[in-house]
Amino acid sequence: MNAYLSSEEVVQLRDAALEAGFADPSVRPLLFDGIMLKYRGTLPLVAAPGRQVHSDLNEMNRVERLIDGSVPLEIWLRNAVVQTTEAGPLAAFQRALDDVARAAGGEPDIMTDMPAGEIKEEIIHRDDTVPFEFLRGGDLAGRAVARVKVPPYQAGTPLQPNGFPHSGTGWLIAPTLLVTNHHVVNARSRNGAQRPQAEPADLQLQVQHSRSRFDYDADEVETDESTATGLVAWDEELDYAILRLTTEPSRPVLRVSTQPLTVAKGEYVAVNIVQHPGGQPKRVALRNNLVYEANDRDVHYFTDTRGGSSGSPVCTDDWKVVALHRGTRRVEDVNFQGRSTAFVNVGTQLSTIMRHLEEHSGEVHAEIQAAQAS
C-alpha cells in the first residue's frame, strides 16, 4: 500500500500539530481517541514530544486500515480538527483529512466522466456535517419545549379590552419547573422604550392562569395544556422566570450549561433554537445560526426568530442549553453571510441565571441541580 500522504505533507502536519500545542503529552490520548488500543500499544514511544508527534504520524501514514476496518490516520485527523481552534493548523488538518478520507474510500480526485475542473465532492471552508444522532437529540430536546400563553391581569381581574393572552416559549429545566422570559409572564405590551410592569399579585395570577402546551408540533394535532401553581423565581434584568407546573409532564428535562459560552475571534460556533414563533406550532432554527459574540451575561447570534420565540432554549450541537433567548438588539457594521444586518438576537447566559438562582433562590437552584444530575 502506498502512504496516504507524502513525506513533505507529513512534515507539514507535524508543524501544524506543534503550532496547535499537540506536543503536550496530555493531548496525545485525545488525538488517539477511537483508535484501537491494541494498535496504539504498538506505536514506538519517543522521549522528545515533538519527535513523538512526527513518529506517530509516520507510523499511521503507513497503515492502510486496521482489522476493524478503521483508518488510524483518518481518526487522528478528525480528532485534531475537533481539538484545534487556530486557523492555520485547522486548515492543514482539514485539508489532510479530506485527502486521507477520499483515498481511504477509494475515490479518485478527478472523475474522468465529469466536466473539466469539476471534482466529485469537496468540503467548503470546513466540514459542517454532524452525526445523525444530532437529529435524535433534537427530537428529544423538542419534547421539553412548550408554547406558553399568559393572560394579562390588572387589579386582580382580567385586563380589558386588550386582554388577549401573550405568547412565548418555555422549556423544562426540572420535572415540574418551566423556564421562560420574565417579559413573557409579565404579559404587557411595550410602550415606547418601556414595558409596563404587572403588580406582584397580578403577576402571580397571570402565571396561575397560564397554559403551557407541550407537543404542539402541528395545528392538526390536539395536545394537552399544563397549568401552573405560581412563579417561584424571576429577575427582570436577566429576563428569566421559572414557573411551577401543577403536574409533572413526565418528559425529559433539558440539560443546561454551568459554564458561560465563550467564542474566540474567528471561531465557528453554531447554535440551535427550538421555538414557537408567533404562538404557532413548534419550529427549529438549525446550525447556520452562528454565534456573533458572547460575554459574561449575554450571547449574541444570527438566528431567525419572531414574537413568541421569547423564552426559547439556545442550544449547542449536543442540545445543551447555553442561553435563554430574550429578544433582538440593533447593531452597526455587522455582516452575516456576505450581507449587512441591522440586528442580532440576544439571549441570557444560562450560567448567569444559575448563579443568580444560587444567590437569591437557593431551594429552586438546588432542585434544578438535583434534576440536572439525575
Salt bridges, closest charged atoms under 4 A:
ASP15 OD1 - ARG14 NH2 2.92
ASP56 OD2 - ARG28 NE 2.81
GLU59 OE2 - ARG62 NH2 2.96
GLU74 OE2 - ARG78 NH2 2.84
ASP99 OD1 - ARG102 NH1 3.69
ASP109 OD1 - ARG102 NH1 3.63
GLU122 OE1 - ARG102 NH2 3.47
ASP128 OD1 - ARG287 NH1 2.61
GLU133 OE1 - ARG136 NH1 3.14
ASP215 OD2 - ARG251 NH2 2.90
ASP217 OD1 - LYS282 NZ 3.35
GLU225 OE2 - ARG147 NH2 3.84
ASP235 OD1 - HIS356 NE2 3.36
GLU237 OE2 - ARG297 NH1 3.67
ASP239 OD2 - HIS183 ND1 2.74
GLU293 OE2 - HIS300 ND1 2.93
ASP298 OD1 - ARG297 NE 3.12
ASP298 OD1 - ARG326 NH1 2.89
ASP298 OD2 - ARG329 NH2 3.87
ASP317 OD2 - ARG287 NH2 2.54
GLU359 OE1 - HIS360 NE2 3.88
GLU367 OE2 - ARG244 NH1 2.65
